[in-house]
Structure formats: structure tokens, C-alpha cells
Amino acid sequence: MDISDGVTTSKIYSDKNQIPISVYTPELKNPNEKLGAFIAYHGGGWIGGNVLVNENFCKYIAQKAHLRVFNVDYRFAPEYPEYTATDDCFESLNFIVENADKLHVDTNIVVVYGGDSAGGTIAAAIAYMDRKAGHNYVTHQVMCYPCVTLDKETNDQIAWPESKYHLDSFMQARYQKDSIFSDKGLPAIIDVYINGGDTKDPRFSPYNMADQDYKNMPKAFIATDEFDPPLRPTGYAYAKKLAANGVSTYYSNYRGMTHAFLDKFGIFPQGQEFADQVAKWIN
């Protein structure tokens, strides 16, 4: 549900691969006013989704945080496997920052945002790629129930026992049969998306980056939802590891929520609460 007011929508394209980027602009007193950039990557398991998935959230953030929001329509598997998604998103980041004057962007605030899940992986990966490239464009990273590692060995080490979630029979059946990140779903994702690559590569699994890379990461806001095995423990572990390496990190867990609750933005109040907290944290 769109609960924003006065936000306008336009579209731009990156210069190299012509990646479509939806732009949401809040009401301005001066049409040339420079605003911080909030660069969003939607969810969809690296194999689906589009900018409509998180558009209502993005429009609300534009208004609430008074930022110019860029929603990247990156390519995904199976047609474009391996590093295409992260390369598209990294290209979009660089395009936006390097054209900041033309796009009326204040580069003192450059937020990469990932929601939901797969988008969180991408946001963390882009922050990592930005630092490895020596650009240091990204000032904030925000993610909601991110999938921060696609490496099964790492996931098994971090995972919590199912008993910790107090799932009823309905929820147990849902996560055992339907979750894209279950033992059944994860191997399929790896086959289609990673396509034989190294699952520990931080572009696929940001959690697996070296400690020195952690130390260079931008400040972080990480949210998880209560009933989301295994993304709740991995998201929490990522927040702890960032903090342990000296990164200013804010972590929040949304009680009673399940995976993809942001898809109901404007309906579930927790979605608006998350957006309000993100806006407050950035500003």
C-alpha cells in the first residue's frame, strides 16, 4: 500500500549497461535541491522480483527521510547468473555518485539498502565491492532480513535449533516445504544463481568476508524478523560481526513477523515502523 504523499516518480538508465533505475523524489522547495541518495535493491531470491516489490517502501523513505531514492532494476538468474546482479548494482551505485551534480545528489549521504532478503545480500555485497574498489562512496548500509551467506557450511555453523522459534505445526510445514532458503531450496538457488562459483565469495556471501574487510565497512542498520529460519540467526550474526570489528551497527528484530513482511508495507504496521526507524537513523 502506498502511504507516501507528494512523491514523484521518474526513470533513468545507467550509462554502460542501461540498467533501469526508478527515482522517487519528495516534495522540494527548490527543484535543484541536492538530497542524499538511498539506493535500493529489491528482493526475489536473485531469480525474480522487480522494482514494484519495494516501491511503496521506497516512496515512503523518500518522503520520511527526505532523500532521493533510486530503485535498481538489476538483471537476475537463470538468464544472467553469477556476478551479473552485483555488477549491475555496483554499476548503478557508481553511475549515481559519479553523476551526482546532474542527479542533484548530495554525496555526503549514500545509503545502500537491501530488502528483502536477496536485496540485503546485494546491498552488503555492494558495500564490500565499494570498499575493495577504493571508492568509499557508501556511507550507510541498511538491510531487512538479509541472506548474508549462501555457503551451506557457514549457514550450518550459525543456524539455531528449530525449537528456538516455537513454531506451530502450520509454520513448521511452511518452512520445511515452502521456504526458498530451506535444505530443499538453497541448493537450487546455488545451482541457478551462483552457477558453479565459490559460495564463500563475499559478492555472494558478504558474511564470509575477511575481518580486515569488515573493519572498513560503512555503518549498518540490520533488521530481522522473528519467524525466519535461517535468516534471523545469520542476520544477527552479521550484525554482531560488524560490531565486533568496530563498525557502528544498529540491530532490530521484529517480533511476530515472518519472512517478506515488508511486501505488505502499509498494511503491517511493523513495515512502517522499520521505515521510520531507518529514516531516523540516517538523519
Buried (B, 14 or more C-beta within 10 A) or exposed (E): EEBBEEBEBEEBEBEEBEBBBBBBBBEBEEEEEBBBBBBBBBBBBBBEBBBEBBBBBBBBBBBBBBBBBBBBBBBBBEEBBBBBBBBBBBBBBBBBBBBBEEBBBBBEBBBBBBBBBBBBBBBBBBBBBBBEEEBEBBBBBBBBBBBBBBBEEBBEEBBBEBEEBEBEEEBEEBBBEEBBBBEEBBEEBBEBBBBEBEBBBBBBBBBBBEEEBBEBBBBBBBBBBBBBBBBBBBBBBBBEBBBEBEBEBBBBBBEEBBBBBBBBBBEBEBBBEBBBBBBEBBE
